[in-house]
């Protein structure tokens, strides 16, 4: 009977024990090393001491389920450059569960060739780090200067990984084959000599939430902040800031043979000195940029200041902003090979490059419901877009872009070459195609507004001989120094074009049209705009066999998100209106500068064939209109000026005048003179004259501080005050004048 009963006795489970570290010794009773050795699986280790444990007997091996909780005040474990700090590996195929918290892990050095990865920690298990600082660790030959996750899983929260170093990549962290989640983690100041990822490198599955990756640097590695190599990487609400790679690609983030998604994040201030992709670079992978800001990044001599797509697919969507980036080619974006989509109200604005200020496209680009504005090509062509590939744009606004050369908004074709990344990176990067390697450059523009852009010729669109452009349901209006040029290879239909009206069905001559938009800074249609109900509902927006249909699917809404067709016929341009529209109106005369207010009524005389007005509000100092002069294409340096005569009934000796104004410049040549003048006239005789020369910077410069010109005292009676602004023998560039005020003293 006793034997039978014994069969039903259940063993009492072993309760997890808590072991307490009582000293800062490296070994012996009460030490952390001894507590780890004494612990059973599932036990917890706590501390009743604070300070630093200096390891002298090698790394700490954790080969069981274990929780180590440091004191609230924190505790440092320093290997002193003698070994790793932690080796988390149970040596079996099973996965141990390990948790570390409230610790600083520093001074780790891994200089072995057999197991070269992980300077501070290496983990093969399910590891959780909470409130842990991993700093000043190093690997001499491998990856993961701070931490290397070889297998299992890793969860890190409320922690920092800083100032660690690696030889081959992952200066702060490297992930080979684990499922990793970082939340509220700072990865900063790490370095990698070469390889991939000065901040971190990932080759498996990794999600980063609410974190900051900043100030990581490398001379050669791909990915100054982050490298995703063959893995899947998701960043949510994360900032990638001020990382540098001297000659690699992707100073902020580099995606190589992997999939990378950025949601609600910021990529800013990253720089590649010799490579491509100041903010983000994609090489044979897939990248999605979702509601993310990519700003103030730089590819100093390369392509794609904000984003560079070497090979692969990139989608920029859901209100993403690519803004204020700088590169040699493609200031905001460069698409070298494969496919890029920009949609969902995304904006490419205020970027700067020698050619392709906003976008340089070499292959396939589709832009839907997006804005490209304020971009500058400083010495080449294509202020907004430079293309030698294939582009489809629908419901797009291009405004305020400028090129010192040709094609203020769009340049199609031309000798556009993308700088190649350095050969020594050995990432199987394809060579960028030269223009001769690509088929005829083609652009299809459907319901696109191209307004108030600036260029020496074809300020709206410039088409080189090897290019072909189809323009349908679009508006090309208010562009300075040519709307579209040359027209021989352009196919326009149902479009409103100011000057150079091309042949084609349904086109409207915008030369005699008052501004067809709702306001100076608003490119939605005015209630009586002739662009309303003037389009073609059957226009093909994408040229595909299974072509999209205007008013349906991807093309169901306009740039504002309003229904694309309201009524029976589609409107022209990027915005749909519910109005009835109007016909082509007669001209209303010159645009007046409301901020040029004199002491009495006046009229404006334009002499020397000045270039006219530039009304883009992003390009004025404070008024609604800026006067603009342009250098001669032949470099002869025109004498260009404007004058205004103001009748004065009681002009007497001793009168004084003070005039204030602002200059702005784009590519202004260094030769010649720029100035303002106040002249007092009695009939045709000059009574007094004051000339005020501009002595500030040339080239491209923002609006100056207040410029002042003062005529102290009239020497006799006068009946007219004449003010003059202009330049003489300036051989290149554009000069803006705004906010002029004249005061009688």
C-alpha positions as CSV (number, residue, x, y, z in Angstrom):
1,X,0.0,0.0,0.0
2,X,2.8,2.4,0.9
3,X,4.4,1.6,-2.5
4,X,1.2,2.4,-4.4
5,X,0.7,5.7,-2.5
6,X,4.2,6.7,-3.3
7,X,3.4,6.7,-7.0
8,X,1.1,9.7,-6.5
9,X,3.5,12.0,-4.6
10,X,4.2,15.1,-6.7
11,X,7.6,16.8,-6.2
12,X,7.5,20.3,-4.8
13,X,8.7,22.8,-7.4
14,X,12.0,24.6,-6.6
15,X,11.3,28.2,-5.7
16,X,13.5,30.9,-7.4
17,X,16.0,32.2,-5.0
18,X,17.4,35.7,-4.7
19,X,21.2,36.0,-4.3
20,X,22.7,39.3,-3.1
21,X,26.0,40.7,-4.2
22,X,27.7,42.2,-1.2
23,X,31.1,43.4,-2.6
24,X,32.7,44.8,-5.7
25,X,35.3,42.0,-6.0
26,X,35.8,40.2,-9.2
27,X,35.6,36.8,-7.6
28,X,35.1,35.0,-4.3
29,X,32.3,34.9,-1.8
30,X,29.7,37.8,-2.2
31,X,31.0,38.7,-5.7
32,X,28.9,38.9,-8.8
33,X,30.9,36.2,-10.5
34,X,30.4,33.8,-7.6
35,X,26.7,34.6,-7.4
36,X,26.3,33.8,-11.1
37,X,28.0,30.5,-10.6
38,X,25.9,29.6,-7.5
39,X,22.6,30.6,-9.0
40,X,20.1,28.0,-10.2
41,X,18.1,28.5,-13.4
42,X,15.5,31.1,-12.8
43,X,17.2,32.8,-9.8
44,X,17.6,36.5,-9.4
45,X,20.7,38.4,-8.4
46,X,20.5,41.8,-6.7
47,X,23.1,44.1,-5.1
48,X,23.5,45.9,-1.8
49,X,26.6,47.7,-3.1
50,X,27.1,50.4,-5.7
51,X,30.3,51.4,-7.6
52,X,32.4,49.6,-10.1
53,X,33.3,45.9,-10.4
54,X,36.6,45.6,-12.3
55,X,36.9,42.3,-14.0
56,X,40.3,40.7,-14.0
57,X,39.4,37.0,-14.5
58,X,37.8,37.1,-17.9
59,X,34.2,37.7,-19.0
60,X,31.1,36.8,-17.0
61,X,29.4,33.6,-18.4
62,X,25.7,33.3,-18.1
63,X,24.5,29.9,-19.2
64,X,21.1,29.6,-17.5
65,X,17.8,31.5,-17.0
66,X,18.9,34.4,-14.8
67,X,17.8,37.9,-13.8
68,X,20.4,40.4,-12.7
69,X,19.0,43.6,-11.2
70,X,21.5,46.3,-10.4
71,X,20.9,48.9,-7.7
72,X,18.6,51.9,-8.5
73,X,21.7,54.1,-8.2
74,X,23.3,52.0,-10.9
75,X,26.4,49.8,-11.0
76,X,29.3,49.6,-13.5
77,X,31.0,46.4,-14.6
78,X,34.3,47.3,-16.3
79,X,36.4,44.7,-18.1
80,X,39.4,47.1,-18.3
81,X,40.2,46.1,-21.8
82,X,41.0,42.5,-20.7
83,X,38.0,40.7,-22.0
84,X,34.3,41.0,-22.9
85,X,32.0,41.9,-20.0
86,X,29.3,39.3,-20.6
87,X,29.1,36.1,-22.6
88,X,25.5,35.0,-22.6
89,X,25.4,31.4,-24.0
90,X,24.1,28.2,-22.5
91,X,25.9,26.1,-25.1
92,X,22.7,24.2,-26.2
93,X,20.0,24.5,-28.8
94,X,17.6,25.5,-26.1
95,X,17.1,29.2,-25.4
96,X,17.8,30.6,-21.9
97,X,16.0,33.7,-20.7
98,X,18.3,36.3,-19.3
99,X,17.5,39.8,-18.0
100,X,19.9,42.6,-17.0
101,X,18.9,46.0,-15.6
102,X,20.3,49.1,-13.9
103,X,23.9,48.3,-15.1
104,X,26.7,50.0,-17.0
105,X,28.8,47.7,-19.1
106,X,32.1,49.2,-20.2
107,X,35.7,48.5,-20.9
108,X,35.0,45.3,-22.8
109,X,37.6,44.3,-25.5
110,X,37.3,41.3,-27.8
111,X,40.5,40.8,-29.7
112,X,40.0,37.1,-30.6
113,X,39.9,35.8,-34.1
114,X,37.9,32.6,-33.4
115,X,34.8,34.5,-31.9
116,X,35.5,38.0,-32.9
117,X,32.0,39.6,-32.4
118,X,30.7,41.5,-29.3
119,X,33.0,43.7,-27.3
120,X,30.8,44.4,-24.3
121,X,28.3,41.6,-24.6
122,X,27.6,38.7,-26.9
123,X,24.3,36.9,-26.6
124,X,22.9,33.6,-28.1
125,X,19.8,33.6,-25.9
126,X,16.6,35.5,-25.1
127,X,18.1,38.6,-23.6
128,X,16.3,41.6,-22.1
129,X,18.2,44.8,-21.2
130,X,16.4,47.6,-19.2
131,X,18.1,50.8,-18.1
132,X,21.5,49.5,-19.2
133,X,24.4,51.7,-20.5
134,X,26.8,50.0,-22.9
135,X,29.8,52.2,-23.4
136,X,33.5,52.3,-24.3
137,X,33.7,48.7,-25.5
138,X,35.6,47.4,-28.6
139,X,36.1,44.5,-31.0
140,X,39.4,44.3,-32.9
141,X,38.4,42.1,-35.8
142,X,34.6,41.7,-35.9
143,X,31.2,43.2,-35.4
144,X,29.3,44.7,-32.4
145,X,31.6,46.8,-30.5
146,X,29.1,47.3,-27.7
147,X,26.7,44.4,-28.2
148,X,26.4,41.5,-30.6
149,X,23.2,39.4,-30.8
150,X,24.1,36.1,-32.5
151,X,20.9,34.2,-32.0
152,X,17.7,34.0,-29.9
153,X,16.0,37.4,-29.2
154,X,17.0,40.7,-27.8
155,X,14.7,43.4,-26.1
156,X,16.3,46.6,-25.1
157,X,14.5,49.5,-23.4
158,X,15.4,52.8,-21.7
159,X,19.1,52.2,-22.4
160,X,22.0,53.7,-24.2
161,X,24.8,52.3,-26.5
162,X,27.5,54.8,-26.8
163,X,31.2,55.4,-27.7
164,X,31.8,51.8,-28.7
165,X,34.1,50.7,-31.5
166,X,34.2,47.9,-34.1
167,X,36.5,46.9,-36.9
168,X,34.0,45.5,-39.4
169,X,30.7,47.2,-38.5
170,X,28.1,47.6,-35.9
171,X,30.2,49.9,-33.8
172,X,27.4,50.1,-31.2
173,X,25.4,47.0,-32.0
174,X,25.2,44.2,-34.5
175,X,22.5,41.6,-35.0
176,X,23.3,38.4,-36.9
177,X,20.3,36.2,-36.4
178,X,18.1,37.4,-33.5
179,X,14.6,38.9,-33.3
180,X,15.4,42.4,-31.8
181,X,13.3,45.2,-30.4
182,X,14.7,48.5,-29.2
183,X,12.4,51.0,-27.4
184,X,13.6,54.4,-26.1
185,X,17.3,53.6,-26.8
186,X,20.0,56.1,-27.6
187,X,22.8,54.8,-30.0
188,X,25.4,57.6,-30.2
189,X,29.1,58.3,-30.7
190,X,30.0,54.8,-31.9
191,X,32.5,54.1,-34.7
192,X,33.3,51.4,-37.2
193,X,36.5,51.3,-39.1
194,X,34.9,49.7,-42.2
195,X,32.1,47.3,-43.1
196,X,28.5,48.2,-42.3
197,X,27.0,50.5,-39.7
198,X,28.9,52.7,-37.4
199,X,25.9,52.9,-35.1
200,X,24.3,49.5,-35.7
201,X,24.1,46.8,-38.3
202,X,21.2,44.4,-38.7
203,X,21.0,41.1,-40.7
204,X,17.8,39.6,-39.2
205,X,14.6,41.1,-37.8
206,X,14.8,44.4,-35.9
207,X,12.3,47.0,-34.8
208,X,13.4,50.3,-33.3
209,X,10.8,52.5,-31.4
210,X,11.0,56.0,-30.0
211,X,14.8,56.0,-30.2
212,X,17.7,58.3,-31.2
213,X,20.7,57.2,-33.4
214,X,23.1,60.1,-33.5
215,X,26.7,61.1,-33.9
216,X,28.1,57.8,-35.1
217,X,31.0,58.0,-37.5
218,X,33.0,55.9,-39.9
219,X,35.7,56.5,-42.5
220,X,34.7,53.6,-44.8
221,X,31.6,51.8,-43.6
222,X,28.3,51.7,-45.4
223,X,25.7,53.3,-43.1
224,X,27.0,56.0,-40.7
225,X,24.1,55.5,-38.4
226,X,22.4,52.3,-39.5
227,X,23.2,49.5,-41.9
228,X,20.5,46.9,-42.7
229,X,22.2,44.1,-44.6
230,X,19.9,41.3,-45.7
231,X,17.5,41.9,-42.8
232,X,14.2,43.5,-42.1
233,X,14.4,46.8,-40.2
234,X,11.5,48.9,-39.0
235,X,12.0,52.3,-37.4
236,X,9.0,53.9,-35.6
237,X,9.1,57.5,-34.3
238,X,12.9,57.4,-34.3
239,X,15.5,60.1,-35.0
240,X,18.6,59.4,-37.1
241,X,20.8,62.5,-36.6
242,X,24.3,63.8,-37.4
243,X,25.9,60.6,-38.4
244,X,28.9,60.6,-40.8
245,X,30.5,58.2,-43.3
246,X,33.5,59.7,-45.0
247,X,33.4,57.5,-48.1
248,X,30.5,55.0,-47.6
249,X,26.9,55.3,-48.8
250,X,24.0,56.1,-46.5
251,X,25.3,58.4,-43.9
252,X,22.1,58.1,-41.9
253,X,20.9,54.7,-43.0
254,X,22.0,52.2,-45.7
255,X,19.8,49.3,-46.8
256,X,21.7,46.6,-48.6
257,X,19.8,43.5,-49.8
258,X,17.2,44.1,-47.2
259,X,13.8,45.6,-46.4
260,X,13.7,48.9,-44.4
261,X,10.7,50.9,-43.3
262,X,10.7,54.3,-41.6
263,X,7.4,55.4,-39.9
264,X,6.9,58.9,-38.3
265,X,10.7,59.4,-38.1
266,X,13.3,62.1,-38.7
267,X,16.5,61.7,-40.7
268,X,18.6,64.9,-40.3
269,X,22.1,66.3,-40.4
270,X,23.8,63.2,-41.7
271,X,26.8,63.6,-44.1
272,X,28.7,61.4,-46.6
273,X,31.8,63.2,-47.8
274,X,32.6,61.0,-50.8
275,X,29.7,58.6,-51.1
276,X,26.0,58.8,-52.0
277,X,22.8,59.1,-50.0
278,X,23.4,61.6,-47.2
279,X,20.2,60.6,-45.4
280,X,19.3,57.2,-46.8
281,X,20.9,54.9,-49.4
282,X,19.3,51.8,-50.9
283,X,21.3,49.1,-52.7
284,X,19.4,46.1,-54.1
285,X,16.6,46.4,-51.5
286,X,13.2,47.8,-50.6
287,X,12.7,51.0,-48.6
288,X,9.5,52.7,-47.5
289,X,9.6,56.2,-46.1
290,X,6.2,56.8,-44.4
291,X,5.3,60.2,-42.8
292,X,9.0,60.8,-42.2
293,X,11.1,64.0,-42.5
294,X,14.5,63.7,-44.3
295,X,16.2,67.1,-43.9
296,X,19.5,68.8,-43.9
297,X,21.5,65.8,-45.0
298,X,24.4,66.0,-47.4
299,X,26.2,63.9,-50.1
300,X,29.1,66.4,-50.6
301,X,30.3,65.1,-53.9
302,X,27.8,62.3,-54.5
303,X,24.2,61.8,-55.5
304,X,21.1,62.0,-53.4
305,X,21.6,64.4,-50.5
306,X,18.4,63.2,-48.8
307,X,17.8,59.8,-50.4
308,X,19.8,57.8,-53.0
309,X,18.3,54.7,-54.7
310,X,21.3,52.9,-56.2
311,X,19.3,49.8,-57.1
312,X,15.9,48.6,-55.8
313,X,12.6,50.1,-54.9
314,X,11.8,53.1,-52.7
315,X,8.4,54.4,-51.8
316,X,8.1,57.9,-50.2
317,X,4.5,58.3,-48.9
318,X,2.0,59.7,-46.5
319,X,3.1,63.3,-46.2
320,X,6.9,62.6,-46.0
321,X,9.1,65.7,-46.3
322,X,12.4,65.6,-48.3
323,X,13.7,69.1,-47.6
324,X,16.8,71.2,-47.4
325,X,19.3,68.5,-48.4
326,X,22.4,69.0,-50.4
327,X,24.3,66.9,-53.0
328,X,26.3,67.2,-56.2
329,X,23.5,65.6,-58.2
330,X,19.9,65.1,-56.9
331,X,19.9,67.4,-53.9
332,X,16.8,65.8,-52.4
333,X,16.6,62.5,-54.2
334,X,18.6,60.5,-56.7
335,X,17.0,57.4,-58.4
336,X,19.8,55.5,-60.2
337,X,18.4,52.1,-61.1
338,X,15.0,50.5,-60.7
339,X,11.8,52.1,-59.3
340,X,10.8,55.0,-57.0
341,X,7.3,56.1,-56.1
342,X,6.5,59.5,-54.4
343,X,2.9,59.9,-53.3
344,X,0.4,60.5,-50.5
345,X,0.9,64.3,-50.3
346,X,4.7,64.0,-49.9
347,X,6.9,67.0,-50.5
348,X,10.3,67.5,-52.1
349,X,11.3,71.1,-51.1
350,X,14.2,73.5,-50.8
351,X,16.9,71.0,-51.8
352,X,20.1,72.0,-53.5
353,X,22.4,70.4,-56.1
354,X,24.5,71.4,-59.1
355,X,22.0,69.5,-61.3
356,X,18.6,68.0,-60.2
357,X,18.1,70.3,-57.3
358,X,15.1,68.4,-56.1
359,X,15.3,65.0,-57.9
360,X,17.7,63.4,-60.3
361,X,16.1,60.4,-62.1
362,X,18.0,57.8,-64.1
363,X,15.5,55.1,-64.4
364,X,11.8,54.8,-63.4
365,X,10.0,57.4,-61.3
366,X,6.3,57.9,-60.5
367,X,5.1,60.9,-58.6
368,X,1.4,61.1,-57.6
369,X,-0.3,63.7,-55.4
370,X,3.0,65.4,-54.4
371,X,4.7,68.8,-54.3
372,X,8.2,69.6,-55.7
373,X,9.1,73.2,-54.8
374,X,11.8,75.6,-53.9
375,X,14.6,73.4,-55.1
376,X,17.8,74.9,-56.8
377,X,20.2,73.6,-59.4
378,X,23.1,75.9,-58.7
379,X,25.2,75.5,-61.9
380,X,23.5,72.8,-64.0
381,X,19.9,72.1,-65.0
382,X,16.7,70.8,-63.6
383,X,16.0,72.8,-60.5
384,X,13.0,70.7,-59.6
385,X,13.7,67.5,-61.6
386,X,16.5,66.4,-63.9
387,X,15.6,63.3,-65.8
388,X,17.3,60.9,-68.2
389,X,14.9,58.0,-67.4
390,X,11.1,57.5,-67.4
391,X,8.9,59.7,-65.3
392,X,5.1,59.7,-64.7
393,X,3.6,62.6,-62.7
394,X,0.0,63.0,-61.8
395,X,-1.6,65.6,-59.5
396,X,1.8,67.3,-58.9
397,X,2.7,70.9,-58.1
398,X,6.1,72.2,-59.2
399,X,6.6,75.8,-58.1
400,X,9.4,78.0,-57.0
401,X,12.2,75.8,-58.4
402,X,15.1,77.4,-60.1
403,X,18.1,76.6,-62.2
404,X,21.0,78.8,-63.0
405,X,21.1,76.8,-66.2
406,X,18.2,75.3,-68.1
407,X,14.8,73.9,-66.9
408,X,13.8,75.6,-63.7
409,X,11.2,73.1,-62.9
410,X,12.0,70.2,-65.2
411,X,14.9,69.3,-67.5
412,X,14.5,66.2,-69.6
413,X,17.5,64.5,-71.2
414,X,20.9,66.1,-71.1
415,X,24.3,65.0,-70.0
416,X,23.4,63.8,-66.5
417,X,25.9,61.6,-64.7
418,X,25.5,60.2,-61.2
419,X,28.7,60.0,-59.1
420,X,29.7,56.4,-58.4
421,X,30.3,55.1,-54.9
422,X,33.9,54.1,-54.1
423,X,35.0,50.8,-55.5
424,X,36.6,49.6,-52.3
425,X,33.2,49.2,-50.6
426,X,32.8,46.0,-52.6
427,X,29.0,45.8,-52.1
428,X,28.2,44.8,-55.7
429,X,27.0,48.3,-56.4
430,X,26.1,48.8,-60.0
431,X,27.7,51.6,-62.0
432,X,25.5,54.6,-62.5
433,X,24.5,54.9,-66.2
434,X,25.6,57.8,-68.3
435,X,23.1,59.5,-70.5
436,X,24.2,57.5,-73.5
437,X,23.5,54.2,-71.7
438,X,19.8,55.0,-71.1
439,X,17.0,54.9,-73.6
440,X,15.3,58.2,-74.7
441,X,14.3,60.2,-71.7
442,X,10.5,60.3,-71.3
443,X,8.2,62.3,-69.1
444,X,4.4,62.1,-68.9
445,X,2.7,64.9,-67.0
446,X,-1.0,64.6,-66.2
447,X,-2.8,67.2,-64.2
448,X,0.4,68.9,-63.2
449,X,0.8,72.6,-62.3
450,X,4.2,74.1,-63.2
451,X,4.1,77.7,-62.0
452,X,6.6,80.4,-61.1
453,X,9.8,78.5,-61.6
454,X,13.0,80.2,-62.8
455,X,15.6,79.3,-65.4
456,X,17.7,80.7,-68.1
457,X,15.6,78.9,-70.7
458,X,12.6,76.6,-70.4
459,X,12.0,77.8,-66.8
460,X,8.9,75.6,-66.7
461,X,10.2,72.7,-68.9
462,X,13.4,72.3,-70.8
463,X,13.6,69.3,-73.2
464,X,17.0,68.3,-74.6
465,X,17.0,66.7,-78.1
466,X,17.1,63.1,-76.8
467,X,14.0,63.6,-74.6
468,X,10.3,63.3,-75.2
469,X,7.6,64.9,-73.1
470,X,3.8,64.4,-73.0
471,X,1.9,67.1,-71.2
472,X,-1.9,66.7,-70.6
473,X,-4.5,68.4,-68.4
474,X,-1.7,70.6,-67.1
475,X,-0.9,74.2,-66.4
476,X,2.5,75.8,-67.4
477,X,2.2,79.4,-66.3
478,X,4.2,82.3,-64.7
479,X,7.6,80.7,-65.2
480,X,10.4,83.3,-65.7
481,X,12.5,83.1,-68.9
482,X,10.4,80.7,-70.9
483,X,7.6,78.3,-70.1
484,X,8.6,75.3,-72.2
485,X,11.5,75.0,-74.6
486,X,12.1,73.7,-77.2
487,X,8.7,72.4,-78.2
488,X,9.7,70.2,-81.1
489,X,9.7,66.9,-79.0
490,X,6.9,67.9,-76.6
491,X,3.3,66.7,-77.0
492,X,0.8,69.0,-75.3
493,X,-2.9,68.5,-75.1
494,X,-5.7,70.1,-73.0
495,X,-3.2,72.3,-71.2
496,X,-3.0,75.9,-70.3
497,X,0.4,77.3,-71.5
498,X,1.6,80.9,-71.1
499,X,3.7,82.0,-74.1
500,X,4.9,79.5,-76.8
501,X,1.5,77.9,-77.1
502,X,2.1,74.5,-78.6
503,X,0.0,72.8,-81.1
504,X,-2.4,70.1,-79.8
505,X,-6.0,69.4,-79.1
506,X,-7.7,71.5,-76.3
507,X,-4.7,73.7,-75.5
508,X,-5.4,77.1,-74.1
509,X,-3.2,80.2,-74.6
510,X,-2.3,81.5,-71.2
511,X,-0.4,84.5,-72.5
512,X,-3.3,86.8,-72.0
513,X,-4.7,85.1,-68.9
514,X,-4.7,86.9,-65.6
515,X,-3.3,84.7,-62.8
516,X,-5.4,81.5,-63.0
517,X,-4.8,80.7,-59.4
518,X,-6.7,81.6,-56.2
519,X,-4.0,83.8,-54.7
520,X,-0.3,84.8,-54.7
521,X,0.7,81.8,-52.6
522,X,-2.1,79.5,-53.6
523,X,-2.0,77.4,-56.7
524,X,-5.6,76.1,-56.4
525,X,-7.8,77.4,-59.2
526,X,-9.6,80.8,-59.0
527,X,-13.3,80.7,-59.3
528,X,-13.2,82.0,-62.9
529,X,-10.0,80.2,-64.0
530,X,-10.2,79.0,-67.6
531,X,-8.5,75.8,-66.4
532,X,-11.8,74.6,-64.8
533,X,-13.6,71.9,-66.8
534,X,-11.0,72.2,-69.6
535,X,-9.3,68.8,-69.4
536,X,-9.6,65.3,-71.0
537,X,-11.1,62.6,-68.7
538,X,-9.6,59.9,-70.9
539,X,-6.0,61.1,-70.6
540,X,-3.7,58.1,-69.7
541,X,-1.7,59.0,-66.6
542,X,0.8,56.1,-66.5
543,X,1.1,54.5,-69.9
544,X,0.6,51.0,-68.5
545,X,-1.2,48.2,-70.4
546,X,-3.6,48.1,-67.4
547,X,-3.6,51.9,-67.3
548,X,-5.0,53.9,-64.4
549,X,-8.1,55.9,-64.9
550,X,-8.4,59.6,-63.9
551,X,-11.0,59.9,-61.1
552,X,-10.5,56.3,-59.9
553,X,-8.0,54.3,-57.9
554,X,-4.7,56.0,-57.4
555,X,-6.0,59.0,-59.3
556,X,-9.4,59.4,-57.4
557,X,-8.4,62.6,-55.7
558,X,-6.4,65.7,-56.5
559,X,-3.4,67.1,-54.6
560,X,-5.6,68.3,-51.8
561,X,-7.4,65.0,-51.4
562,X,-10.6,66.3,-53.0
563,X,-12.5,64.3,-55.6
564,X,-10.6,64.6,-58.9
565,X,-13.6,65.1,-61.2
566,X,-16.3,67.4,-59.9
567,X,-18.9,67.6,-62.6
568,X,-18.6,66.1,-66.0
569,X,-15.1,67.3,-67.0
570,X,-11.8,67.2,-65.2
571,X,-10.0,70.5,-64.5
572,X,-6.4,71.3,-65.5
573,X,-3.5,71.3,-63.0
574,X,-2.9,69.6,-59.7
575,X,-6.1,70.9,-58.0
576,X,-9.7,70.3,-58.8
577,X,-12.3,73.1,-58.4
578,X,-16.0,73.0,-57.9
579,X,-16.4,76.3,-59.9
580,X,-17.7,76.9,-63.3
581,X,-14.6,78.5,-64.7
582,X,-14.2,81.3,-67.2
583,X,-12.7,82.0,-70.6
584,X,-9.3,83.4,-71.5
585,X,-9.3,87.0,-70.3
586,X,-7.4,90.0,-71.7
587,X,-4.2,91.1,-70.0
588,X,-4.5,93.3,-67.0
589,X,-1.1,95.0,-67.3
590,X,2.0,94.8,-65.3
591,X,2.0,93.3,-61.8
592,X,2.6,96.1,-59.3
593,X,4.8,95.7,-56.3
594,X,2.6,96.7,-53.4
595,X,5.6,97.3,-51.1
596,X,7.2,99.9,-53.4
597,X,5.3,102.9,-51.9
598,X,6.6,106.4,-52.6
599,X,5.5,109.8,-51.4
600,X,2.9,110.2,-54.2
601,X,1.3,108.3,-57.0
602,X,3.8,106.9,-59.5
603,X,4.3,104.7,-62.5
604,X,6.9,102.1,-63.3
605,X,9.1,102.3,-66.4
606,X,11.2,99.3,-67.4
607,X,14.2,100.0,-69.5
608,X,17.1,97.9,-70.9
609,X,14.9,94.8,-71.4
610,X,14.7,93.7,-67.7
611,X,13.3,90.2,-67.2
612,X,10.1,91.1,-65.4
613,X,8.5,90.1,-62.1
614,X,8.8,87.0,-60.1
615,X,5.8,86.5,-57.9
616,X,6.5,83.2,-56.0
617,X,6.0,84.2,-52.3
618,X,8.8,81.8,-51.3
619,X,11.2,84.0,-53.3
620,X,10.3,87.5,-52.0
621,X,11.6,89.2,-48.9
622,X,8.4,90.5,-47.4
623,X,6.2,91.9,-50.2
624,X,4.0,90.1,-52.6
625,X,6.2,90.6,-55.6
626,X,10.0,90.8,-56.3
627,X,11.6,92.6,-59.2
628,X,14.1,90.2,-60.9
629,X,17.0,90.9,-63.3
630,X,18.7,88.1,-65.3
631,X,22.2,87.9,-66.7
632,X,22.6,87.5,-70.5
633,X,22.9,83.9,-71.8
634,X,25.8,85.0,-74.0
635,X,27.7,86.4,-70.9
636,X,27.7,89.9,-72.3
637,X,26.4,91.4,-69.1
638,X,23.3,93.5,-70.0
639,X,22.7,97.0,-68.6
640,X,19.4,96.4,-66.9
641,X,17.6,98.7,-64.6
642,X,14.2,100.0,-63.5
643,X,13.3,103.5,-62.7
644,X,10.4,105.3,-61.1
645,X,9.6,109.0,-61.4
646,X,7.8,110.7,-58.6
647,X,6.4,114.2,-59.1
648,X,7.1,116.6,-56.2
649,X,5.2,120.0,-56.2
650,X,7.3,121.7,-53.5
651,X,10.8,120.4,-53.9
652,X,13.2,122.9,-52.3
653,X,16.9,123.1,-51.4
654,X,17.8,121.2,-48.2
655,X,15.3,118.4,-48.7
656,X,16.7,114.9,-48.0
657,X,15.6,111.4,-49.0
658,X,16.2,108.0,-47.5
659,X,15.5,104.8,-49.4
660,X,15.6,101.2,-48.0
661,X,15.5,98.0,-49.9
662,X,16.7,94.4,-50.1
663,X,18.8,92.4,-52.6
664,X,18.8,88.7,-53.1
665,X,20.8,86.6,-55.6
666,X,21.1,83.3,-57.4
667,X,24.3,82.6,-59.1
668,X,25.2,86.3,-59.5
669,X,28.5,86.8,-61.4
670,X,31.4,88.5,-59.7
671,X,31.9,91.0,-62.5
672,X,30.3,94.4,-62.9
673,X,28.3,96.7,-60.7
674,X,25.0,96.4,-58.7
675,X,23.4,99.5,-57.2
676,X,20.7,101.9,-56.4
677,X,20.4,105.6,-57.2
678,X,18.3,108.6,-56.0
679,X,18.1,111.5,-58.6
680,X,16.5,114.9,-58.1
681,X,15.4,116.5,-61.4
682,X,14.2,119.9,-62.3
683,X,12.7,119.3,-65.7
684,X,15.4,117.4,-67.6
685,X,18.3,118.8,-65.5
686,X,19.9,116.9,-62.7
687,X,19.9,118.9,-59.5
688,X,21.5,116.2,-57.2
689,X,22.2,112.5,-57.4
690,X,23.3,109.8,-54.9
691,X,24.6,106.4,-56.0
692,X,24.8,103.5,-53.6
693,X,26.7,100.4,-54.8
694,X,26.1,97.0,-53.5
695,X,29.3,95.5,-52.0
696,X,28.0,92.3,-50.4
697,X,28.5,88.7,-51.5
698,X,27.9,87.5,-55.0
699,X,26.8,84.0,-56.1
700,X,23.7,82.7,-54.4
701,X,22.6,84.5,-51.3
702,X,19.5,85.1,-49.3
703,X,17.9,88.5,-48.8
704,X,20.4,90.9,-47.5
705,X,20.0,93.0,-44.3
706,X,18.4,96.4,-44.9
707,X,20.2,98.3,-47.6
708,X,20.0,102.1,-47.2
709,X,20.7,104.9,-49.7
710,X,20.5,108.5,-48.5
711,X,20.6,111.8,-50.3
712,X,21.4,114.3,-47.6
713,X,20.2,117.7,-48.9
714,X,19.0,119.1,-52.2
715,X,21.2,121.9,-53.5
716,X,18.3,123.6,-55.2
717,X,14.6,123.4,-56.3
718,X,13.4,120.2,-58.1
719,X,10.1,118.9,-59.4
720,X,10.9,115.1,-59.7
721,X,12.5,112.4,-57.6
722,X,13.7,109.5,-59.7
723,X,14.8,106.2,-58.1
724,X,16.8,103.6,-60.1
725,X,17.8,100.0,-59.4
726,X,19.9,97.8,-61.7
727,X,23.2,96.3,-62.7
728,X,25.9,96.9,-65.3
729,X,28.2,94.3,-66.9
730,X,27.2,91.4,-64.5
731,X,27.6,88.4,-66.7
732,X,25.5,85.7,-65.0
733,X,22.8,84.9,-62.5
734,X,19.6,86.4,-61.2
735,X,19.2,89.5,-59.0
736,X,16.1,90.1,-56.9
737,X,14.9,93.4,-55.4
738,X,12.1,93.7,-52.9
739,X,10.5,95.8,-50.1
740,X,11.5,99.2,-51.4
741,X,10.6,102.2,-49.3
742,X,11.4,105.9,-50.0
743,X,11.0,108.6,-47.3
744,X,11.2,112.4,-47.7
745,X,13.1,113.8,-44.7
